[in-house]
Amino acid sequence: MSAKATSQATWEQDVLQAEGPVLVDFWAEWCGPCRMVAPVLDQIQADNPDKITILKLNVDENPQLAMKYQICLLYTSPSPRDLST
């Protein structure tokens, strides 16, 4: 089982009324780091189907939710200098 898509139309049922923990991946097709982390999230979902629900929300298709939850940046990678401290 891989992470499934959610949208503004299904947000209430998928996220707000979900039983158990939910992780929402706010992503965009043009976001390289988002595409890189997607298989990892799919694997986490496949390995833990009864423990967590991982959902994907395309911010370009659902800008209202991105604004509501103040999603200003998608994935950010630290610089090597940041990692050395």
N, C-alpha and C positions, 0 to 999 in steps of 0.2 A: 504494500500500500504506500503510495506516495502522497505528499502534501497536496491538498486539493484547493482549488480556487474558491474565493469568496468574493462578494461584491456588495455594493450598497443595498441591493435588493434582498440579499440573503444574510446580511451582517447580523441583524437582530437574532435570528435563529442560530446561525453558525457560531457566533462569538458570544454575544451577551447572554444567551440562554443555554449555552453549552454546559454540559456536566464535565467537571474536571478541568485541568489546566489547558489553556489554548495559547499557542505562540503564533503571532501573525507576522508574516514576512511581507513588509511593504516593499514592493519591487517595481521595476520598470524594464521594459524590453531593451532599452538602450543602455542600461546600467551593466557594465562588464562585471563588477564584483557581485552584483545580484545573480547573474547567470552562473558565476563560479560557485557560489554558496548553495545554489538550488539543489544540486545532487546530494550535498551533505544533509540538508534538511529533509530531502526525500528519504535518505537512508535512516536518519534518526526516527522519522515517522514509521518507516517499515519495521525497524527494530523495536519500537515501543508503541504499538497501536492501541494498547489498553491503558497507557500511562499519560499520553499527551496527544493533543490534536494540533497539527501544524497546518496552518492555512496560508494561502498566498493572496495578496491583494495588489492588483495592478494599479499604481497610483495615477497613471495617465488615464485609465478608464474610470477611476473612482476618485476624482480630485476632491470631492466634498468630504470624504472620510479622511483623506490625507490632511486636509486643512483642519478638520475637527480635532484630530489627534496630534496636531502640530508637527507633522512629519516634514521637516525642512531639508534634511539630507538623507540620502540613501546610504548604503554601506560606505564606511570611511576606513581607509587603510592607514595605520600609523607609519610614520617614517622610521627608518632604522635608528635614528637618533632618539626618538621617543621610546623605543624598545630597550635602549641601553640604560635607562635610568631606573 
